[in-house]
C-alpha cells in the first residue's frame, strides 16, 4: 500500500482587468468596488474574453511542457452558492486549453506529470461577521488557471517540493504573483492509499482550498495516516470531501462524494471557441525566460551545491549571474556559495542592501573570487574587498 496523491492548483493570472469585463483586479480594493453587471451576470450582459488571459495560459502551458490545444472552448459549471450570483461558473470542461505536461523535481529527478490545465473564472467571497454575512463580489470573474496533476505524488514532502517549483516557474514566467496570502495560489488535495500500478484506491478523499504549502504537506501526511489506521482496522475509508483545520492539525468530514453535486456542464453559448495559432504559441514560447526547473537541474549537478542553495540561485537572476561568472573562472563552488549566499547576504542585511540584488557586477565578483585563490587572500582581506565593491 502506498500513498497516492493528486493536486488541483488554482493559479490567479496576473492581468490588469478581469476575464470577461474591464473591471480591475487589484487585491484589497474596497468590497464591491471592482464589479459590474457582467461580473454579476445580470440579464442582458455578454462576456468578452480578455486576450491577456489566453496569452498567460499559453505561457504557463509552455513553461510546464504541456501540449497547448489549437482548439479549446468554454463551458458553464452550474451550481448555486451565494458568492456567485450568475448561478454558474465559466470554465473549460470539455476542451481544456492544455493537455499533459510535467515538472521534474531536481533532487530526485522524479517527474510530476500533469493531466491538464484549463482557464476559469473565480467566484466572489463570503465574509462572516458575528451576526451577519456579507458578499464581496470583487473576485467574481478574476481569471484563474486550474492545473491538475496526475495522481503520482507519493508524500507530503514531494507535494511541497513540486508546489514550490511550480510557483517559482509560474512567477518567473510572469503568469502570476504567486502570493498565497492574497489567494493567488490555492491547492486542492486528493488522497488515497493503494497501488499506483493497479490504479487502485477505490475511494478518494479530497481537501479543498489549502492556503499554504506547509498546510498541504501536513494535510497529506495526516490523511495518509488516518486512512492507514482505518484500513488496518478493516474499515474502508469513505470517499468524501474533508476540511483541513490548519491550526488544530486535523481533518473532519464535510460531505460524502456520493452526494456529489451534479454540475450539469453545458457549452457556454455566449463565447466563441478558442482557436490558437502555431504562431501565437511560438511567440509565447519565445517570451519565456530560462526557467527555475532548467537552472535547478543544471545547478544540482555541481559538486558541493546544496538543494536550498540551488533553489535560491534559480530564483534570483542577479545572484545566479554572480555565481555563474565566478564558477566559470574558479570552479570553486563552495567558496563562491559561502561568499555570495553567506557573507554577502549578511553584509547586505546589516547595511540595508538587497540580499537578492548585489550592487556589484558579476564579473567583478568573479574577479574577487579568482583573486582570493590566486593571491591566497585571508578572510578579512576578501571581506574588505567585498565591502569596497558594495561601496561601504
Ligand atoms: Zn466586471
Boltz pocket constraint, residues with backbone or C-beta under 6 A from the ligand:
constraints:
  - pocket:
      binder: B
      contacts: [[A, 18], [A, 21], [A, 22], [A, 23], [A, 34], [A, 35], [A, 36], [A, 37], [A, 38], [A, 39], [A, 40], [A, 140], [A, 141]]
      max_distance: 6.0
